Amino acid sequence: MDDDDNQFLSYIKLQWNRADVDRSGSLEHAEVVNLLRKMNITISRQGIADKIQEFDVDDSGELEFKEFHEFIRKFFLDRRDITNIIATEMRPLRQARQREQYQDSTPAQQAVLIDVFD
């Protein structure tokens, strides 16, 4: 997995954690709608329902993370502008990881990282 893939996965995990407000481990239709709006992805509610059905491998009516990851990749594959947004948004995280690798981060900085990715 190259750096762009790692950045993308980190970004998607961050968005996932923000969207799964009920902490159920899956995103229901309303959570997906709200997340896509926040990510500035324009698609009709019916379009979202169709995509959920397409990527919902276990037919639960919701998207688990692996299903969501594939779902969201479809929207980003050919969009360079999205790649640039992800790179910009993930820059502070990369810097924090570098500090952590050199053990220069404070416990408070580490706690923020843990909260973001838990």
N, C-alpha and C positions, 0 to 999 in steps of 0.2 A: 504494500500500500504506500503510495507516494504522499508527499506533504500536502498536496491539494486534497487528496482523498481523506487524509486525517483531519484537515481543517473542515472539510465538508461534514464529516461524521461528528466532529465536536460541535459544530454549529447546529446540526440537526438535533443532537442530543440536548443541547441547551434549549432549543425551541420546544422540543418534546416535553422537557421538564416544566417549562412555563405553561404549556398547553394542558397538561394532564392535571387540571386543577383539583379533581376529586381523588387523585392518586390511586386510580383503579388499575393502572398498568396498561391501559388501552385508551384510545381516543374515540369518543363517540362523535356523531355527526356534528353537533353544535360546537364541540371543542375544535374539530378540524376547520369548520367555517371560521371561527374566531381567529385561529392561528393563521390561516391563509390570508385573512384580512390584514392582520398585523404584519405579515410578511409581504404585503402589497401584491399578492397573487390574485388576479381577477378571474373568477370562474363562478358560474351560477350555482345555486344550491342544488339543483338537479344534476349539474355537472359533477359536483362534489360527491353526491350520492352515487352516481354512476362509477366514479373513480374509486370510491370506497369499496363498492361491490367488486370491481375489477381486481383490486389488490388485497381484498379480505380473504386470504387463503383458507382460513378455518371457518368461514361463513358465520362469524359471530356478530356481524353488523357493526363492528368496531375495528379499529386498526391497532394492533400491537406494534411495538417499536420496529421490529424487522419489516413488517408490512408497511408501516408508515415511511420508513427509510426508502423503500423501493418506490412508494407512492410519490414522495417528494422529489426524488431523483429525476423522475419523469419531467417535472416542471423545470429543473435546473440544467439539464444536460447540455443544451445549446445556448445558454444565456451567459455571456461573458460579464454583463453588468452584475448579475447575481454573484458570480465568482468574486468580483471586485468588492461587493458589499460584504460578503462573508470574510474575505481577507482583512478588510478594515475592522469589522466587528470583532474578529478573533485576535487581532494584534495584541491587545492587553493580556489576553489569556496566554498567548505564546511567551510574552515577556515575563509573566508570572511563573510559567513553567520553567523558563530559563533560570530565573532567580532561585526557584525551588531546587533545581538541579545543582546549583552552586551553594545551596543551603543558606542563601542570603535572605530568604523570605521570612517574614515574621509569622508567629502563630496566627495572628489575625488575618494576614493575607492567605495563609493556608486554609483557614476556616472558610473564607469566602469561596475559594476554589472548590472545597468539598461540598459546600451548600449548592453551588451551581451545578455540579455533576452528580449529586445524589438524587 
